[in-house]
Amino acid sequence: MKIEDFYKDFISRDSICVEVGVWRGYNAEKILKSNPKKLYLIDPWVNQRQELEEKEIIIHSHVGAHQNKQEEWFNEVKQKFHKNSSVEVIRDYSVNAAKLFDNDFFDFIYIDGLHNYESVRDDINAWSKKIKPFDGVICLDDYEACEERGYGVIEAADEFLSASKNFSIYKQIGRRLIIKRT
């Protein structure tokens, strides 16, 4: 199953969605094919190399890119979605941005932020309160063993699920783990 087909199963015209970790907006374009009512895009678009190196976190993906490149990507996302009134771009860190929303607010949350254990744990804890009960879905990207890249997605997700009475695994599609709030 392609992720776009999965999105169509869970995202309707009444859905309120958020993507955490946007980069250049490629996944956001896929989410928008399901025509949600609202899609919030959250990413700091900040070079985090020094901060991550100080914490001995392995740098992956675009987070270590020079700040000029971060600005370029941020402007690309703004330009890509500026004509779509259902999209709102929020330039902030994940856990900070989660505080902007009420609990039980979202129908669909896509988390693709930093992949180290602590960051994934913090993202899941912050955003899980924001998903609607019963039909709300959280999709965790890069649920895969990738120690050489510092991934802690599996460890953080499994820990959260074992401690939670309100969430369970719905399915896994490739590297994406979909959990549902009961």
Summary of the structure (lengths in Angstrom):
residues: 182
radius of gyration: 15.5
end to end distance: 23.4
largest distance: 43.6
contacts: 574
relative contact order: 0.16
helix: 37%
strand: 20%
